[in-house]
Amino acid sequence: MPKITVCIPTFNRISLLPYAIASVLNQSEQDFELIVCDDGSSDGTPELISEYTDHRIKYIRHPQNIGKSNNMRSGFDTASGEYFIKFDDDDRLTPNFLASTAAILDQDSSIDFVGTDHWIIDINNIKDEVKTEENSHRWGRKDLPAGIVDNLLEVVFVNQSFQIGATLFRRQTLQELGFMLPNMQNCEDNDLFVRLALAGKKGYYLPGLLMEYRYHTEQQGINRAIPYLFDKIRYLESYKFESEELEKIRQERLMETQLLLGLRLIEKGETQKGRELVLAGQSFSTAKAWTGLGLSLLPVGLRGKAFDALRQMRG
């Protein structure tokens, strides 16, 4: 049985996947298995994987696309390591990630997972120090002390300081919670961390830029934003916190997400559903809500230009 299972879910990323795989094979900790789970790629990924001869690499290929979280779950179900990490096919681990995080779990059996900070890199694998610094500040990692996190629910829900691809877990802990929820394509990582905190699990923060998160244009656009916002609503509606402060934050984020999704749907031409969501989230920003409702009266063909003009004015 390997000490660590590393899982890389992939879908049509043949140009970036080799970098992710290489980052695992080049780890200073070599006691691992690597599971690549392929969600029906049509870009030659099977042929790429066939070129690897390392016996530690396991390949799961789904002939048809089964969805992001279901693909991840297939990799997790195959895992046999004591520890487990999943990271995306466009990201990379730094050479000492596995050794550094596993050492913490080795030393204290009460710790359920260890998260780290990470670099921001571009499509050419160039580290962006400015964006990395901004990212660490934005998600509260610059102010997060090393060690066991006392206020875990606040850290993972309010600050969202932990990133799933920069975190090593005890596999047993994830098994107890059922890992990622099925049929959830976005916010499945946020949801998992909240469930871990609510279950009383113990998280440890290890400062250091030990993973590389790639930022590129494929991650943007209205067609990606709409499914993300739908799943974010599902995620935010899954809980009701005992803490009044956290519950207030949850409600505010839910209304904001309803409003943003409503505006996106109006822009795309799904007018009725868009209006309903805008009205549901109008208390977050009355001005944005009424602007969106006003733009919903325009012909669909003109809405995109009108929304773009408003974004430029705001910018």
N, C-alpha and C positions, 0 to 999 in steps of 0.2 A: 504494500500500500504506500503510495507516495505521500510525502508530508503535506504538500500543497497542490491543490487543483487550481489551475488558471483557465478561465473560460473566456473565449473571444467569440461573441456572436457576430455574424457577418452577413451582409447582403450587398452584392454588386459593388464591392470595394477592392477590386483586384489590384488597383494601383497603390493602395495604402495598406492593405492587409499584410504584405511582407514586412513592413516596418514594425507593425504590432507584434508579429510572430518573432521577428529578430530580437525585439526588446525582451521577450521572455527567454529565448534560448541563450541570451547573453547575461542572464542573471548570475550574480555571485553565489546565490543559493541555487543549487542544481537538483535538489530533491523535489521534483514536481512532475505533474502530468499537465499537458496542454490540450484542452478540448476546443476545437473550432467547430461551432455549430452554424451551418449554412442555411439561411432561410430562403432556399430556392433561387440562388443566384443564377443569372443567365450570361455572365461575363467571362466565363472560363475559370472560375474559382476551383472547381474540382480538379482541373488539369494542373493548376498552380499547386494545390495541396499534394498532388501525387508526386511532385518533384522532391518533397521532403522525405528523408529517410530516417529521421530521428524517431525511435520507437516510442518516445514519450508523447508524440503528437497523435491525438485521436480526432477523427473527422466524422461529424454527423451531418448528413445532407438530407434536407427535406425537399422532395421533388417539387412541391408547391409552397408558396409563401403562406406561413401559418401565423404570422404576426410577431412583433418584436418580443413581447413578454413570453409568449409561448415558446419561441425559439430559445430564449434565455433559459427557460425552465427545462428544456430538453437537455441542455448542457449541464445544468445543476443536477438533474436526475441521474446523469451518467457519472458524476463526480465520485471519487473515492478517497480524496485527500482529507486529512484532518482539518486543514484550513482551506479557505476558498476565496477567490477573487474573480470578479467579472469586470472586464473593461472593454470598451468599444473598439471596433476594427480600424478606426482612424486615430486612435490614441497610442501612447507608448508608456512603458514602465522604465524608470531609470534603473541602472544595473544593480543597485543595492536595495531596491524596494522590498523584495520578498525577504531578504535576510534581516533587514531592519525591523519590519513589522512583525515577522514571525518571532523574532527574539522577545518582543513584548509579550506575546501570547504564551511563549514557552515559560517565561518567568512568573506569570501570574495566571493561574487557571480560572480565576474569577472574571477576567476580562473577556468580553464576547467579541469585540472587534476593535481594530486599530485603524484610524484614518490619518491621512497626511495632507499636506498642502501640495500644490502642483504648478508646473509651468504652463504658460500659454504658448503654443507654437503655431506657426502658419503652415500653409500647404507645402512649403519647401523645407519643413523641419527646422525652421529658424526660431529660436526662442525670442519672445518679445518681453523684455524686462519691464517695460512700462505697463503693458496690459496685465502681466503677471502680478505686479504690485497692486494695480487697481482691483484686480479680481480677488486677491487675498483680503484687501480692505473691505470690498463690497460684501463678501460672505462671512465676515467676522473672524477670519482665521488669524489675522494679525494680532488681535486682542485675545485670542483663545490660548490660555496657558497650557503647557505640556502636562500630560498626565491624565488620570481618570476624570471624566467630565461630570461635574456635580449636577448641573441643571440641564440634563441631556435633552429633555423634551423641548425646552426653549432653544437650545443650540441647533437642534435638527429641524425644528418647525419654523421658528421665527427667523433665525439667522441662516439656516440651511448651510451650515459650515462644512458638513461632511459630504463628500462626493463619492458615489458608489464605486467608480473606477479607481479611486485612490484609497480604497479601504480593504483590508484583509479581515475576513470573518472566520470564526469557528463554524465549520459546516454544520455541526450539531445544533447550534443556535438557530441557524437559518432553517433547518429541517423542522424545528419546533414551531416556527412561525409560518411554514409553508412557502418560504422564499418569496418571489415576486407573484403578485396576483395574476391569474390568467386573463388573457384578452384585454390587457391594458398596455397601450402603446406609448404612453407618455406619463410622466410623474410617478412611474412605478418605483423609482428610486426614492423619491420623497416619501411615498407611502410606506415603503419598507422601513426607513429610518424612524418614522413616527410610530409604527407598530412595535419596533424594537424598544423604543423609549417607553411606550405605554405598558409593555410587558416587563418592565423593570430590568432590562438588559444593561450591561455596563460597557460604555465606550471609552476609548483612550485616544487622546490626540497626540500625535507625534509630529512636532514642527519639522519642516524640511520639505523642499520641493522634490518629491520622490516619484512623481508621475508627470506625464506630459499630455495636456489636453489640447487637441487640435481645433482651431477655429477656422472655418472656411465657409464659402458661400452656399454650399449645399444645405446648411443648417437654417437658412433664412427663407422668407417668402410667405405669401398669404396661404398657399396650399399646405404648408407645414404648420402655420400658426393656428389654423382653425381646428385640426384634430388635436393639437396640443391643448388648446383652451377648453375643448370639450372634455378631455381627460382630466384637466386641472379642476374643473367643476366637479367631476365625479370624485376625485381625490378629496377635495375640500368638503364635500357633502358626506364623506364617510365617517366623520368624527364630530363629537361634541365634547369639548374639554371641560373638566371640572373647574379649572382656573378661570375666573371671570376675565382676567387680562388676556389669556391665550384665546379664550372663546371670542372675545371682541375682535382680536386680530384675525381669527379665522373668518368671522362674519364679514369683516371689511375686505379681506382678500377674495372671498366668494363673490361679493357684490362687484368688486373691481373686475374680476374675471368674467362675470356675466355681462358687464357693460362692454368690455373689450371684444368678447366674442360676438355680441350683438352688433357692434359696429362693423366688425369684419364680415358678418353675414349680410348686412345691409349693403356693404360695398360690393360684395360678390353677386348680389341680386336675390338672396333668400330673405325677402323683405319681411314677411309675417313673423317668422321665427326670430329674425334679428330684432324687430321691434319689441317682441315679448321679452327678450333677454335684456335689452336696453332699459326697459321699464323696470325689470326686476333689479337691475343694478344702478338705477338712477340716483339713489342717495349717495353713491360714492362720488359722483360728479354730475350735478344737475346740468351744468353748462355743456359738458360733453354729450350727455343724454339728449338734450334738446337739439343740439347741433346734429347729432346722428339721426334723430327723428325727422328733422328738417330735410336732411340730405336724402332720406328714404323716399321723399316725394319726387325726386328727380328721376328721369329715365335711367334705366340701369346702365346704359352705355356711357352716361356722363358722370356716374358716381365715382369711378376710379380717379378721374382727373380732379374732381372736387375734393376727394379725400387726400390726394397727393398735394394739392395746393394748400390744404390746411396743415399738413405735416411740414411743408416747407416754411409756412408762416410760424409754426410753433418752433421749428428748428432755428 
